[in-house]
Amino acid sequence: MKKTDDVKSPGRVYSWVPGSRFGRDDDVSRIGPEVERLIKKHGQKLAIEEAVREAENPSSPLHSVIFREDDTTAAYEHRLDLARHLFRSVQVTIITPERKEVTIRVAVTRERPKPAGQALLHDHRVCPLRSIPEG
């Protein structure tokens, strides 16, 4: 049972989702309200491109997170994201000797666990879901 002084007062407390690439160097208490403001302003019509356009302004709370890298590093990170998506997007359908079709994903990607107290590693591993029989 919680003690009375452990009870939180009403309001919003922003935090990063566990496993997020963002961490303690990124001020979620400034970024969270800006994300909500953009969602409220644009509703379901919010395109990520619009969020990036707004983040181009150096005074935007999103600027330091979205534009943290130089363009060369950002391009490389983008290619890594494309490769992760590519590996998560391939599936195979196997026809068994009994003529049954079994469709499975070839692989998923998962972030490598980080040591406690260390910044999130931008290192994903490809994890085969199961052995795929040769056919």
C-alpha positions as CSV (number, residue, x, y, z in Angstrom):
1,M,0.0,0.0,0.0
2,K,1.3,3.4,-0.9
3,K,2.1,6.0,1.7
4,T,0.3,9.3,1.4
5,D,3.4,11.2,0.3
6,D,3.8,8.7,-2.5
7,V,0.5,9.6,-4.1
8,K,0.9,11.7,-7.2
9,S,-1.1,14.8,-7.7
10,P,-3.4,15.1,-10.8
11,G,-1.8,16.2,-14.0
12,R,0.4,14.9,-16.8
13,V,3.8,13.2,-16.3
14,Y,5.6,12.5,-19.6
15,S,8.1,9.7,-19.9
16,W,9.8,7.8,-22.7
17,V,8.4,4.4,-23.7
18,P,10.8,1.7,-22.4
19,G,13.2,0.7,-25.2
20,S,12.8,4.1,-26.9
21,R,15.9,5.5,-28.6
22,F,15.4,8.7,-26.7
23,G,16.7,9.0,-23.2
24,R,17.8,11.1,-20.3
25,D,19.5,13.7,-22.5
26,D,16.2,14.4,-24.2
27,D,13.8,16.5,-22.1
28,V,10.6,14.6,-22.4
29,S,8.8,17.2,-20.1
30,R,9.3,19.8,-22.9
31,I,8.9,17.4,-25.8
32,G,5.7,15.6,-24.6
33,P,3.6,18.8,-24.5
34,E,4.9,19.8,-28.0
35,V,3.9,16.5,-29.4
36,E,0.4,16.8,-27.9
37,R,0.2,20.4,-29.2
38,L,0.9,19.2,-32.8
39,I,-1.6,16.4,-32.5
40,K,-4.2,18.8,-31.2
41,K,-3.4,21.4,-33.9
42,H,-3.5,19.0,-36.8
43,G,-5.6,16.1,-35.5
44,Q,-5.6,13.0,-37.7
45,K,-4.2,15.1,-40.5
46,L,-0.8,15.4,-38.8
47,A,1.8,14.2,-41.1
48,I,5.3,13.4,-39.7
49,E,6.6,15.8,-42.4
50,E,4.7,18.6,-40.7
51,A,6.3,17.8,-37.4
52,V,9.7,17.8,-39.0
53,R,9.0,21.2,-40.7
54,E,8.0,22.6,-37.3
55,A,11.1,21.1,-35.7
56,E,13.3,22.9,-38.2
57,N,12.8,26.0,-36.0
58,P,15.7,26.0,-33.5
59,S,13.3,27.2,-30.7
60,S,11.0,24.2,-31.1
61,P,11.3,21.6,-28.3
62,L,11.6,19.0,-31.0
63,H,14.5,20.6,-32.8
64,S,17.3,19.2,-30.7
65,V,15.9,15.7,-30.9
66,I,15.0,15.5,-34.6
67,F,18.0,17.6,-35.8
68,R,20.6,16.2,-33.4
69,E,22.8,14.7,-36.1
70,D,24.5,16.1,-39.1
71,D,22.9,15.2,-42.4
72,T,25.5,12.4,-43.1
73,T,24.7,10.7,-39.8
74,A,21.0,11.2,-40.2
75,A,21.1,9.6,-43.6
76,Y,22.9,6.6,-42.3
77,E,20.4,6.2,-39.4
78,H,17.6,6.5,-41.9
79,R,19.2,3.6,-44.0
80,L,19.4,1.5,-40.8
81,D,15.7,2.1,-40.1
82,L,14.9,1.2,-43.7
83,A,16.9,-2.0,-43.4
84,R,15.1,-2.9,-40.1
85,H,11.8,-2.3,-41.7
86,L,12.8,-4.4,-44.7
87,F,13.8,-7.4,-42.6
88,R,10.5,-7.1,-40.6
89,S,8.6,-7.0,-43.9
90,V,9.6,-10.3,-45.6
91,Q,7.6,-13.4,-45.1
92,V,7.7,-16.8,-46.7
93,T,4.9,-19.2,-47.6
94,I,6.0,-22.9,-47.3
95,I,4.0,-25.6,-49.0
96,T,4.3,-28.7,-46.8
97,P,4.4,-32.3,-48.1
98,E,0.7,-32.5,-47.1
99,R,0.1,-29.5,-49.4
100,K,-0.7,-27.2,-46.5
101,E,0.4,-23.5,-46.8
102,V,2.3,-22.1,-43.8
103,T,3.2,-18.4,-43.9
104,I,5.7,-17.0,-41.5
105,R,7.8,-13.9,-41.1
106,V,11.4,-14.6,-42.0
107,A,12.8,-12.4,-39.2
108,V,12.1,-9.6,-36.8
109,T,14.5,-7.0,-35.5
110,R,15.0,-6.2,-31.9
111,E,17.1,-3.7,-30.1
112,R,20.2,-5.1,-28.3
113,P,19.8,-4.8,-24.5
114,K,21.7,-1.9,-23.1
115,P,23.9,-2.1,-19.9
116,A,22.3,-0.3,-17.0
117,G,23.0,3.4,-16.9
118,Q,24.2,3.5,-20.5
119,A,22.6,5.5,-23.3
120,L,20.5,3.5,-25.7
121,L,22.5,1.6,-28.3
122,H,21.4,2.1,-31.9
123,D,22.2,-1.5,-32.5
124,H,19.5,-3.9,-33.7
125,R,19.9,-7.6,-34.3
126,V,18.0,-9.6,-36.9
127,C,16.3,-12.5,-35.1
128,P,15.1,-15.4,-37.3
129,L,11.6,-16.4,-36.0
130,R,12.2,-20.1,-36.7
131,S,14.2,-22.3,-38.9
132,I,12.9,-22.1,-42.5
133,P,13.1,-25.4,-44.3
134,E,14.8,-25.4,-47.6
135,G,12.5,-26.1,-50.4
